[in-house]
Amino acid sequence: MSVSLLAPLANRTFARLFGAQVTALLGTGLLTIALALLAYDIAGAQGGLVLGFALTLKMVAYVGIAPIANAVLGHLPRRELLVALDIVRAAIALMLPFVTEIWQIYVLIFALQTASAAFTPTFQATIPDILPDERTYTSALSLSRLALDVENLASPALAALLLTLLPANALFFGTALGFLGSAALVWRANPPRAASRPAGNVWQRTSAGTRIFLATPRLRGLFALNFAAAAGGAMVIVNTAVIVGTLFGGSKASVAIATGAFGVGSMIAALALPRLLGTLPDRLVMLTGAVGLSVSLIFGAVILALAPAFAADLWPTYLLWMAATGLAYSTILTPTGRLLRRSADAGERPALFAAQFALSHLCWLVTYPLAGLLGAWAGMTTAAVLLGLLAALATLGAMRLWPRALTDPAASDGREPG
C-alpha cells in the first residue's frame, strides 16, 4: 500500500532538507547557464569546448572524490559538514565572475564539484535515517526526482528573467545565494549524526561501498541499470539541441520545448512510482523501465531518419518520444535509493551512497563523450541505434546480475539478502 507523495513533508526535518535540495538545485541550474556564457565570453567560438572540458572535470571529481571524501569526512557531524560544504560552494561561485583565464575556470569548477562530490552522497544517505518507513522513503525519492525535473524547467526560465535585468555574471551571485539558502535550511533541519563509520584505514573505508556493490547481486544489477540509463540520458542531454536545430529546423525555444517534454515524462514516472512500488518488485519496475528505454532509443532512430523529409509532421511524434524516453529513464533511476537502503545498515549507508554516486557518474563519463562522438561522426540515427543497443546490453546484464530469485518483495522494510 502506497502513501501520499507529500507524506514525507510532514516530517519537519525532511521538509527542510527537501527545501535545501530545491534551493541548491536552482543555484546549480543558474551556474550551468552562467558558466556557458562565461566560457563564450572568454573563449569565443571555442566556448563549447571549454564548457565540455569543465563538465568532464565535474564527472572526474564525482567519480574520484566521492568515496575518498566519505572515508575522510564521514565521521564528522552531518549538519556542520553539509553547511561547510555549501559555504565552500557559495564562495567558489562568488569567485567565478572575476575569472579572466580559461585555466581559472577549470580550477574553480573542479574545486566546486569536489565539494559537491562530498556533499551529495552525505545528503542522500541522511534521508533513510530520517524516514525509516520504506513507503514514505519511496515518496521522498519521487519528490527528489520531481525536484530535479522542475529545476530543469525552472532554472532556464529564471536565468532568462534575470538576464533581462542584470549582466550575465550576476547569475553566479544567484548560484551563491542558492548554496547559502541550502546551508541555512540544513542548519535549521539539524539532521541526525551518522552512525559510527566502518572500521579500517582510509583505503578500506574508501573501498567499503564498492565492496558492498560487488558482493550484492541487486547492486551489481543496479550498476548495469545505471549504464542503461546513462546511455539514454546522454543521447538526450548531449544531442537534443543538434537534433532540434538540424533535423527539425527548430529554434532555441523548440529546444526548450523538447527538453521540457523529456522532463514531463520523467515527472509522470515519479508521480506514478510510489503506488507501483507498493505492489510490484523493484526489479520488475526498473527492468521494465530499462527495456522501455532501449526500445525507445531504437524507435527514436526511425523518427530521426525520417525527420529531414517530414520535419513538421513528425515534430509532435518526436515530442511524444522525448516524453516516453523521460518516463523510462526516471523509472530506472527513481527507485535506486530503495536498493541502497535495503543493502546496508545505517553505518554502511554513507559509503554505499558514495559508491553509487561515483559508479553512476562513471557511466556518464563514458556515455557523454560517446553520445557526442557518435552524433557528430556517424549521425543522429546511428547514434540512437547504437546507444539503444548499448542500453539493451546493459539491461540484459542487469537481468543476469540480479536474478529473479533474489527479487525483493514490494514495500519491504529492513536489510535483506541479495
Protein Blocks (a to p, Z undefined) as FASTA:
>chain_A
ZZdfklmmmpmklmmmmmmmmmmmmmmmmmmmmmmmmmmmmnommmmmmmmmmmmmmmmm
mmmmmmmmmmmmmmpcfklmmmmmmmmmmmmmmmmmmpcbfklmmmmmmmmmmmmmmmmm
mmmmmmmmmmmplklmmmmmmmmmmmmmmmmmmmmmmmmmmmmmmcfklmmmmmmmmmmm
mmmmmmmnopaddddddeddfklmmmmmmmmmmmpmklmmmmmmmmmmmmmmmmmmmmmm
mmmmmmnopafklmmmmmmmmmmmmmmmmmmmmmmmmmpcfklmmmmmmmmmmmmmmmmm
mmmmmmmmmmmmmmmmmmmmmmmmmmmmmmmmmmmmmmmmmmpcfklmmmmmmmmmmmmm
mmmmmmmmmmmmmmmmnojklmmmmmmmmmmmmmmmmmmmmcfklpccehiecjdeZZ
